[in-house]
Amino acid sequence: MRSGEVFVSTTRAARNMAYQEMTPEVGKIDVVAELVGQDIMGKPLSAPLTSYKVRNYLYELMRLTVQDRPC
């Protein structure tokens, strides 16, 4: 992202953010890592804009039924 954050999202969501000028170069995304939901399930993630604070982390509980499909 523009200010150096790393977001966990689908490729499609990242592409949409890139076209909303949330990345340094419009329309370009840099993939840091490719994961499946089970890789980060139960891991503490920082979510600074959330109103839910549990020791400054939220624990990822992925919906295993969500799929990233091309439109």
C-alpha positions as CSV (number, residue, x, y, z in Angstrom):
1,M,0.0,0.0,0.0
2,R,1.1,3.6,-0.3
3,S,2.3,3.9,3.3
4,G,4.0,0.5,3.5
5,E,1.2,-1.6,5.0
6,V,0.7,-5.2,4.0
7,F,-2.9,-6.3,3.4
8,V,-4.2,-9.9,3.4
9,S,-6.7,-10.1,0.6
10,T,-7.7,-12.0,-2.5
11,T,-6.0,-11.1,-5.8
12,R,-9.2,-9.6,-7.0
13,A,-9.6,-7.4,-3.9
14,A,-6.0,-6.3,-4.2
15,R,-6.5,-5.4,-7.9
16,N,-9.6,-3.4,-7.0
17,M,-7.6,-1.5,-4.3
18,A,-4.8,-0.8,-6.9
19,Y,-7.3,0.8,-9.3
20,Q,-8.7,3.0,-6.4
21,E,-5.2,4.5,-6.1
22,M,-4.4,2.8,-2.8
23,T,-1.1,1.4,-4.1
24,P,2.1,3.4,-5.1
25,E,1.5,2.6,-8.8
26,V,-2.1,2.7,-10.0
27,G,-3.2,-0.7,-11.3
28,K,-0.1,-2.5,-10.1
29,I,0.0,-4.9,-7.2
30,D,3.0,-6.5,-5.5
31,V,2.3,-10.0,-4.2
32,V,4.4,-10.6,-1.0
33,A,3.1,-14.1,-0.4
34,E,0.5,-16.5,-1.6
35,L,-1.5,-18.2,1.1
36,V,-4.5,-20.4,1.6
37,G,-6.8,-19.7,4.5
38,Q,-5.5,-22.6,6.6
39,D,-2.0,-21.0,6.5
40,I,-3.2,-18.1,8.7
41,M,-6.1,-19.5,10.5
42,G,-6.0,-18.6,14.2
43,K,-3.0,-16.3,13.7
44,P,-3.0,-12.8,15.4
45,L,-3.4,-10.1,12.8
46,S,-3.2,-6.3,13.3
47,A,-6.3,-4.4,12.5
48,P,-5.7,-0.8,13.5
49,L,-9.0,0.6,12.2
50,T,-11.2,-1.9,14.0
51,S,-13.2,-1.0,17.1
52,Y,-12.5,-4.5,18.5
53,K,-9.3,-4.5,20.5
54,V,-8.0,-7.7,22.0
55,R,-4.4,-6.9,23.0
56,N,-4.1,-5.0,19.7
57,Y,-4.7,-8.1,17.6
58,L,-7.6,-9.9,16.0
59,Y,-7.4,-13.6,15.4
60,E,-8.1,-14.8,11.8
61,L,-11.0,-17.2,11.5
62,M,-11.5,-17.7,7.7
63,R,-14.7,-18.8,6.2
64,L,-13.6,-21.8,4.3
65,T,-16.6,-21.5,1.9
66,V,-15.3,-18.3,0.4
67,Q,-13.7,-18.8,-3.0
68,D,-11.8,-16.3,-5.2
69,R,-13.4,-16.9,-8.6
70,P,-12.8,-14.8,-11.7
71,C,-15.9,-12.9,-12.9
